[in-house]
Structures are given as C-alpha cells and as structure tokens.
C-alpha cells in the first residue's frame, strides 16, 4: 500500500502533463485529417477516393504500436529524426484521422439527399450547404462514436511510453543499445545490431 501511495502522485502528474495534452492535440489534429480523408473518400474523383481508401486500409490494418515504431525508429533511416512526443503526435494523428474519417463519412452520408436538394432550391452554395446545414446535422450523428474514439485515444497514449523508455535509458536505441529493467533486478544492457 505504501508503494502505491508513494507512486500515485508521480504517475498522476505524468498523466496530466503528458497523456492529456497529447490526447487533446492528437484528437483535434486527427479530426481535421479525418474530415479531409472523409471528403476524399466521398469525392467523385477516382484517384482521390483511391488514395483515401488506401490510407484508411493501411492505418486501420496495422497496430498503433507498429505505426509509432515506424515513425520513431523508421524515419531516422531516411534522415528524419524526431523526438518521442512529436513522433507520437504524428502517429496518433494519422491513426485518429484514419479511424475517425470513417465515422465522419458515415455521418455525412446519413444525411438524406433531400437536405441537399432543399439547399439547392433555396439558392445556397455548396459551401453554405455543408457549413450551415449538413455538417451540424452530421456532427450530432458522429458525436457518440467520436466520444468513444476520444476515450480510446487516452488509453492509446500509454503506447508512447514504449518509445520514450527506449530513448531515455543509457545511450538510446539509436546508438545501438538500451537497458531493460527486470522486476527486482539491475538493468540489463541489450545490444541491437542494425540489419541492412
């Protein structure tokens, strides 16, 4: 019990200072990306529709941890080195964008076509139709699923610790070694050889 009480505040503080801001930033940027991908999926241009479909297919078909590792450990091989938090934000934004694009697309397509026709009859432009009529109605449809996604994102931020721990410990994985701590044991140095 004493161990729990001593470690509670540091863990709680880390959650407030790292996980919550990471979640808020990733969700907000992910919604923007999701809306863009949803509009691409609804486009009448086959290349746009195909690109959006492929992005959603790849991102939804791979685990988030793999995506985080590819961005953090894979990009340095092509000369792009990112710190753990920016790489985590990119991975979470792309993941949220892919998943939430389907929610937004479904919400937009749930609006009856009569709404579009009524707006056209009233002389509204396509932009006015979307911003003043369609998106407000679609937002009500999307809120429950987006709420679930928001909660899930808070849990997903814990995956960021996997890259953070590898880089903080002795030398970092980019230099070829890192340390692993087993319960009740000293650190064990692990050497990683790059495979070309």
C-alpha positions in Angstrom: 0.0 0.0 0.0 2.9 2.3 0.8 4.4 1.8 -2.6 1.0 2.7 -4.2 0.7 5.9 -2.2 4.3 6.9 -3.0 4.0 6.3 -6.7 0.4 7.6 -7.2 1.1 11.3 -7.4 4.1 11.0 -9.9 2.0 8.7 -12.1 -1.0 11.0 -11.9 1.1 14.1 -12.6 2.7 12.3 -15.6 -0.8 11.6 -16.9 -1.9 15.2 -16.5 1.2 16.7 -18.0 1.9 14.2 -20.9 -1.1 12.0 -21.7 -3.9 14.5 -21.5 -2.2 17.2 -23.6 -1.0 14.5 -26.1 -4.6 13.2 -26.3 -6.1 16.7 -26.8 -3.6 17.8 -29.5 -3.8 14.4 -31.3 -7.6 14.3 -31.3 -8.0 17.9 -32.6 -5.5 17.5 -35.4 -6.8 14.0 -36.1 -10.3 15.4 -36.6 -9.0 17.8 -39.2 -7.3 15.0 -41.0 -10.3 12.7 -40.7 -12.6 15.4 -42.3 -10.2 15.7 -45.2 -9.9 12.0 -45.7 -13.7 11.6 -45.4 -14.2 14.2 -48.1 -11.6 12.5 -50.3 -13.5 9.2 -49.8 -16.7 10.9 -50.9 -15.1 12.5 -53.8 -16.2 11.7 -57.4 -12.5 11.7 -58.5 -11.3 8.1 -58.5 -7.6 9.0 -57.7 -8.6 10.9 -54.5 -11.0 8.2 -53.5 -8.4 5.5 -54.1 -5.7 7.3 -52.1 -8.1 7.9 -49.2 -9.2 4.3 -49.3 -5.6 3.1 -49.3 -4.6 5.3 -46.3 -7.6 4.1 -44.3 -6.9 0.5 -45.2 -3.2 0.6 -44.2 -3.7 2.5 -41.0 -6.7 0.5 -39.8 -4.9 -2.7 -40.7 -1.7 -2.1 -38.7 -1.4 -1.9 -34.9 -0.8 1.6 -33.5 2.4 0.4 -31.7 3.8 -0.6 -35.1 2.9 2.8 -36.5 4.6 4.6 -33.6 7.7 2.4 -34.1 7.8 3.0 -37.9 7.6 6.8 -37.4 10.1 6.9 -34.5 12.6 4.2 -35.4 12.0 4.0 -39.2 12.1 7.7 -40.2 15.8 8.1 -39.0 16.9 5.6 -41.6 15.8 8.2 -44.3 17.3 11.1 -42.3 14.2 12.3 -40.4 14.9 12.2 -36.7 12.0 13.2 -34.4 11.8 13.3 -30.6 9.4 11.0 -28.9 6.5 13.4 -28.4 6.3 14.8 -31.9 6.6 11.3 -33.4 3.8 10.2 -31.1 1.6 13.1 -32.1 2.2 12.2 -35.8 1.4 8.6 -35.2 -1.7 9.3 -33.1 -3.0 12.0 -35.5 -2.6 9.6 -38.5 -4.4 6.8 -36.6 -7.2 9.0 -35.4 -7.5 10.5 -38.9 -8.0 7.1 -40.5 -10.4 5.7 -37.9 -12.5 8.9 -37.5 -12.7 9.5 -41.2 -15.0 6.5 -41.4 -17.1 7.9 -38.6 -17.3 11.3 -40.3 -18.0 9.8 -43.7 -20.8 7.7 -42.3 -22.3 10.7 -40.5 -22.2 12.8 -43.7 -23.8 10.1 -45.8 -26.5 9.5 -43.2 -28.0 12.9 -44.1 -30.9 12.5 -46.5 -30.4 13.7 -50.1 -33.5 15.8 -49.7 -31.4 18.2 -47.5 -29.0 18.8 -50.3 -31.9 19.3 -52.8 -33.6 21.7 -50.5 -30.5 23.8 -50.1 -30.0 23.9 -53.8 -33.6 25.0 -54.3 -33.0 27.8 -51.8 -30.0 29.0 -53.8 -27.4 28.1 -51.3 -23.9 27.4 -52.5 -22.2 24.1 -51.8 -20.1 25.7 -49.1 -23.1 27.2 -47.4 -24.9 23.8 -47.7 -22.1 22.0 -46.0 -21.4 24.5 -43.2 -24.9 25.6 -42.4 -27.0 22.5 -42.9 -25.1 19.2 -43.5 -22.2 19.4 -41.0 -24.3 20.5 -38.0 -26.7 17.6 -38.5 -23.8 15.1 -39.2 -22.0 16.3 -36.1 -24.9 15.1 -34.0 -24.7 11.7 -35.6 -20.9 11.4 -35.2 -20.6 12.6 -31.5 -21.2 9.2 -29.9 -18.6 7.4 -32.0 -16.1 10.3 -31.7 -16.6 10.2 -28.0 -15.6 6.5 -27.9 -12.6 7.3 -30.1 -11.6 10.2 -27.7 -11.7 7.9 -24.7 -9.8 5.2 -26.6 -7.1 7.7 -27.5 -6.4 8.4 -23.9 -5.6 4.7 -23.4 -3.6 4.6 -26.6 -1.3 7.4 -25.3 0.3 4.8 -23.0 1.9 3.2 -26.1 4.0 6.3 -26.4 5.9 5.2 -23.3 7.4 2.3 -25.3 9.5 4.7 -27.4 10.1 7.1 -24.6 11.6 4.4 -22.3 13.9 3.1 -25.1 15.3 6.6 -25.8 15.7 7.8 -22.2 17.7 4.8 -21.0 21.5 4.7 -21.3 22.5 5.8 -24.8 19.2 5.2 -26.6 18.4 2.7 -29.2 19.8 4.9 -32.0 23.3 4.3 -30.6 22.8 0.5 -30.7 22.0 -0.3 -27.1 19.4 0.3 -24.4 18.8 -1.1 -20.9 15.9 -3.2 -19.8 15.0 -3.4 -16.1 13.5 -6.6 -14.8 11.4 -6.6 -11.6 13.8 -6.6 -8.6 16.9 -6.9 -10.8 19.6 -4.5 -12.0 19.5 -3.0 -15.5 20.5 -5.5 -18.3 22.2 -4.0 -21.3 20.8 -5.2 -24.6 22.8 -4.6 -27.8 20.9 -4.3 -31.1 22.6 -4.8 -34.4 21.2 -2.9 -37.3 20.2 -5.1 -40.2 20.6 -3.8 -43.7 
